[in-house]
């Protein structure tokens, strides 16, 4: 059992988060969303609260933990940080059909989706998404606010910097270091280190855009 929680975000990603929490036998108090134009009063059977600011939400969060259910790294990070400044605490969402190895560290606000494998001694930062059927091998180090997309694979000892997106089906070879705020394209095979802010794609992965780094 987990502590009663609320979900920030009411899109497709939130639907998967809800299924994950249900698999954990968790209790959801409500879902909230910043779109004031939404007409629905519920989201997947839970009350839907529409708020213009984080501050107006805070009185409703006492005694609850949070998870930010938004796929975009930048948006998710901003909301996570704003909630944190208001002393909201976060849970780890872990689907019951995921595998977590020995000595793994998963920090608050992170979501582990169905059929994910996280092997021994890996560390995953806060407010991350490890999406459906991704594999995080032994001794990997993943920074805060990272999104590892479905079926991506990080081989042993790889590392990923803060705010980076690892695309669908990408493969990161053992020991390779991916910088912060980088993007690894879908299906890429990354054989060499990737600098901060860079965009890489292809097999083997090549620099597409060096970004602002």
C-alpha positions in Angstrom: 0.0 0.0 0.0 1.1 3.6 -0.7 0.0 6.8 0.9 -3.1 8.5 -0.5 -2.1 10.7 -3.5 -3.2 13.1 -6.2 -2.1 13.3 -9.8 -1.2 16.5 -11.6 -2.0 16.2 -15.3 -5.0 14.7 -17.0 -3.9 13.5 -20.4 -2.9 10.2 -21.9 0.2 9.8 -19.6 -2.0 10.2 -16.6 -4.2 7.3 -17.7 -1.1 5.0 -17.5 -0.1 6.5 -14.1 -3.6 5.7 -12.8 -3.3 2.1 -13.9 0.1 1.9 -12.2 -1.2 3.3 -8.9 -4.2 0.9 -9.1 -1.7 -2.0 -9.6 0.0 -0.9 -6.4 -3.4 -0.9 -4.5 -3.0 2.9 -4.0 -5.7 5.4 -3.3 -6.1 8.4 -5.6 -7.9 11.5 -4.0 -8.2 13.5 -7.2 -6.7 14.5 -10.5 -5.9 18.1 -11.3 -5.2 20.0 -14.5 -4.3 23.5 -15.5 -6.7 23.7 -18.4 -9.6 25.8 -17.1 -11.6 25.2 -20.3 -12.1 21.5 -19.7 -15.7 20.7 -19.1 -15.3 17.3 -17.5 -15.8 16.9 -13.8 -14.1 13.5 -13.6 -11.1 11.8 -15.1 -11.1 8.0 -15.2 -13.7 8.0 -12.4 -11.7 10.4 -10.2 -12.7 14.0 -9.3 -11.0 16.4 -11.8 -10.0 19.7 -10.2 -9.1 22.5 -12.6 -6.6 25.1 -11.1 -5.0 28.2 -12.6 -2.1 28.3 -10.2 -0.2 25.8 -8.0 -1.0 28.1 -5.0 -4.7 27.5 -5.2 -4.2 23.8 -5.3 -2.0 23.6 -2.2 -4.9 23.7 0.4 -6.2 20.5 -1.2 -2.9 18.6 -0.9 -2.5 18.3 2.8 -1.8 14.8 3.8 -1.4 13.7 0.2 1.6 12.7 -1.9 1.9 13.8 -5.5 2.9 12.5 -8.9 3.2 14.8 -12.0 1.7 12.9 -14.9 3.0 14.9 -17.8 5.4 13.4 -20.5 7.1 16.6 -21.6 10.3 17.0 -19.5 10.3 20.8 -19.3 6.7 21.1 -18.3 6.9 18.2 -15.8 10.0 19.7 -14.2 8.4 23.2 -13.8 5.3 21.8 -12.1 7.4 19.4 -9.9 9.6 22.3 -8.8 6.6 24.5 -8.0 4.9 21.8 -6.0 8.2 21.2 -4.2 8.5 24.8 -3.2 5.1 24.5 -1.6 6.3 21.6 0.5 4.3 18.9 -1.4 5.9 15.5 -1.1 6.1 12.9 -3.9 5.6 9.2 -4.2 7.4 6.7 -6.4 4.9 5.0 -8.7 5.9 1.5 -9.7 3.7 -0.8 -11.7 3.3 -4.2 -10.1 4.5 -5.8 -13.3 7.9 -4.1 -13.2 11.1 -5.7 -12.0 13.4 -3.8 -9.6 16.7 -5.4 -8.8 18.8 -5.4 -5.6 20.3 -2.1 -4.4 18.3 0.0 -6.8 17.6 3.6 -5.7 14.5 5.3 -7.2 13.9 8.9 -6.0 10.5 10.5 -5.3 8.3 11.6 -8.1 9.5 9.0 -10.5 7.1 6.6 -12.4 8.1 3.1 -13.4 5.7 1.7 -16.0 4.6 -1.8 -16.8 7.2 -4.4 -17.9 10.1 -2.1 -17.0 13.3 -3.8 -15.8 15.7 -1.9 -13.5 18.7 -4.1 -12.6 21.0 -4.2 -9.6 22.6 -1.0 -8.2 21.0 1.4 -10.7 20.1 4.8 -9.5 17.1 6.8 -10.9 16.6 10.5 -10.0 13.5 12.3 -9.0 10.6 13.1 -11.3 11.7 10.7 -14.0 9.6 8.5 -16.4 10.8 5.1 -17.1 8.3 4.1 -19.7 6.7 0.9 -20.8 9.2 -2.1 -21.2 12.3 0.0 -20.9 15.4 -1.7 -19.5 17.8 0.1 -17.2 20.7 -2.3 -16.6 23.0 -2.7 -13.6 24.9 0.4 -12.3 23.2 2.9 -14.6 22.9 6.4 -13.3 19.9 8.5 -14.4 19.6 12.1 -13.4 16.5 14.1 -12.4 13.6 14.8 -14.8 14.7 12.3 -17.4 12.2 10.5 -19.7 13.3 7.0 -20.9 10.7 6.2 -23.6 9.1 2.8 -24.2 11.4 -0.2 -25.0 14.6 1.9 -24.8 17.6 0.0 -23.3 20.4 1.4 -21.2 23.2 -1.1 -21.0 25.3 -1.6 -17.8 27.0 1.5 -16.4 25.5 4.0 -18.8 24.5 7.4 -17.4 22.0 10.0 -18.4 22.1 13.7 -17.4 19.2 15.8 -16.0 16.3 16.6 -18.2 17.3 14.3 -21.1 14.9 12.4 -23.4 15.9 8.9 -24.5 13.7 8.1 -27.5 11.5 5.1 -28.2 13.6 2.0 -28.8 16.9 3.7 -28.4 19.9 1.7 -27.3 22.7 3.1 -25.1 25.8 0.9 -25.0 27.6 0.0 -21.8 29.4 2.9 -20.0 28.2 5.6 -22.4 27.5 9.0 -20.9 24.6 11.1 -22.1 24.7 14.7 -21.1 22.0 16.9 -19.6 19.1 18.3 -21.6 20.0 16.1 -24.6 17.7 14.2 -27.0 18.5 10.7 -28.2 16.3 10.0 -31.3 13.9 7.0 -31.6 15.7 3.8 -32.5 19.2 5.3 -32.1 22.2 3.1 -31.2 24.5 5.3 -29.0 28.1 4.1 -29.0 29.9 7.2 -27.9 29.3 9.9 -25.2 26.8 12.6 -26.0 27.4 16.2 -24.8 25.0 18.4 -22.9 22.1 19.8 -25.0 23.0 17.7 -28.1 20.5 15.9 -30.3 21.7 12.6 -31.7 20.0 10.0 -34.0 20.7 7.1 -36.2 22.6 3.8 -36.2 25.2 4.4 -35.0 24.0 7.7 -33.5 25.5 10.8 -35.0 25.2 14.5 -33.9 22.2 16.1 -35.4 22.2 19.4 -33.4 24.8 20.5 -30.8 22.2 22.6 -29.2 23.3 25.5 -27.0 26.2 23.6 -25.5 
